[in-house]
Amino acid sequence: MTDTNTETTPGPCGVSPRLLEVLICPVTGGPLVFDRDACELISTKAKLAFPIRDGLPILLESEARDLEGPAS
């Protein structure tokens, strides 16, 4: 049986669109904004960008990029 449900079909960066809808910032509990070009989840309140690697959102503060820090 083939599942053609678009909610479980990997979307951009290999992440399920449904998963992107339910994830929240682990620091603030607020919403995350998906940055398709950078494959990151942005917390505007925490000013952090959480990476998506191999289709998995890495929601660890220690792995997040500081949006206020110097550009690398």
C-alpha positions in Angstrom: 0.0 0.0 0.0 1.4 3.4 -1.0 0.8 6.4 1.2 0.1 9.4 -1.0 -0.8 11.7 1.9 0.9 15.0 1.3 1.2 15.5 5.1 3.7 12.8 5.4 5.5 13.4 2.0 8.8 15.0 2.6 8.8 18.6 1.6 11.6 21.1 1.2 14.8 20.1 3.0 13.3 16.6 3.5 11.0 17.7 6.3 7.3 16.8 6.4 5.2 19.9 6.0 3.0 18.7 8.9 6.0 18.5 11.2 7.0 22.1 10.2 3.5 23.2 11.3 3.7 21.7 14.8 7.3 22.4 15.9 7.9 25.2 18.4 11.0 26.9 19.6 12.6 24.9 22.4 13.9 28.1 24.0 10.8 30.4 24.0 7.9 28.0 23.2 7.0 30.3 20.4 6.5 29.7 16.7 9.3 28.8 14.2 9.5 30.2 10.7 10.8 27.9 8.0 13.6 29.4 5.9 13.5 27.3 2.7 16.7 28.7 1.2 18.9 28.2 4.3 17.1 25.0 5.4 16.6 26.5 8.9 13.9 27.1 11.4 13.9 30.6 12.6 12.8 31.7 16.1 12.4 35.5 15.8 11.7 35.8 19.5 14.9 33.9 20.6 16.8 35.3 17.6 18.1 31.8 16.7 18.2 29.8 13.5 17.9 26.0 14.1 19.5 23.9 11.3 17.7 21.1 9.4 20.2 18.3 8.6 19.3 15.2 6.5 15.6 16.1 6.9 15.8 16.4 10.7 15.3 19.7 12.5 18.0 20.1 15.1 16.3 21.9 17.9 19.2 22.2 20.3 20.1 25.7 21.5 23.8 24.7 21.3 23.4 23.9 17.6 21.5 27.0 16.7 23.0 30.0 14.9 22.7 33.3 16.7 21.0 35.8 14.4 22.5 38.7 16.3 26.0 37.4 16.2 28.7 38.3 13.6 28.2 36.8 10.2 30.6 34.0 9.3 
